[in-house]
């Protein structure tokens, strides 16, 4: 009998991608489907909302957000993410995935709003 694969549903990056994908589409323009991973942040926007999540990974890439979430959801406990030219290579035990990325210069940038009150 085959042992069921342990899936790492508690990965912090996976949890961040679930939150980010709450405002993104599966198909559409790149700003509607991709996430910017930069300086320890995952940042995305659609035409109405912007969202950012602090992440532990030090990546500078703009992968397809839903594809990245799907790949991370299939990973076990040991996950390796390698940044290639226009892809992220996700490896975990026997699982392998390539997540397509767009060049960062093709993604719009979001900036925080100016403070409206002093805390």
N, C-alpha and C positions, 0 to 999 in steps of 0.2 A: 504494500500500500504506500502511495506517495505521501510524503509529509507536506502539509500546506506551507506555502511560502509565507514567511513573516513579512508583513508590510509595515513600513515605518509611517504610520499616520500621524505621529507626533513630531515630525521634522519641523523645526521652526520655519524653514524656507517654504515648505509645503503649506503650512498654516498661513504664512504671509501671502502666498500666491492665491489661496482661496479667497482671502479678503480683497486683494487687488482685482481678481477676476469678477468680483461682484459688480464692478462698473464697466467691465470690458465685454466686447462682443467676440464670438468665435470667428466671425468673418466680417470683413470691412476694410476700411483704410488702416494703415499701420498704426496710427495713433489710437485706434479703437481696439486693436488686437495685440499690441506689443507693450512690453514693460521695459523701463530703463532701469538697469542694475548698475549703480555707480556710487562710489564712496560710502559703501555700507548701507545703501538705501535701495528699495524697490519703489519706483515712482511710475504712476500711470495717470492718464487723464482721458476723458471723453469730451464731448463738446459742452458738458454741463459741470462735471465734477472732476476734481483732481484728488489723488489719494497717494499716500506714501507710507511705507512700512520700513522700520529699521531692520536690517538683516545682518547676519554674522559673516556672510561670504563677501570676499573682496573681489568683485567682478566688475568689469566695464563692458557691458553688452546690452543689446536690446532684443531679447528673445520673444518669440510668440508666447504669450502668457498662458494660454490654455494648454498648449503643447507641453510647456514646462511643468505645469501642474500635473498633467496626466503622467508624464515621465516620473516625476517625484513620487506620485502616488503608488507607482509600481515598484519602488525601490525598497530594499530591506534596510537593515540597521546601518550598514556600511555604505556610504554614498561618496562617490568621487565625481567632482564637476571640473571639467577641463575646458578652458576657453580656446576655441579654434578660430580661424579667420572669420567666418560668417555663421558659426554654429557653436552650441554648447554640447559637449560630450558628457552624457550622464551614464555612470557605471555603478552597478551595485550587484555584487555576487555574479550571477550569470546574466543579469539584465543589462542591456546596452540600449541607449537611445541617442539620437542626434536631434537637437532642437534648433530649428532655423532662427537666425538673427538678421536684423537689418542693420546697416551702418548707423552708428549713433548720431551722425550729422543729419540723417533723414528723419529723426524723431524730434517732435517739438519739445521744447523745454518748459517746465513749470517753475514758477518762482512763488515763494510764499507771499501772501498779502502783507501789506504794511501793517504794523501794529496799530490798533485803534484805541487801546487803553494801556496804561502802564500798570503792571502787576506788582 
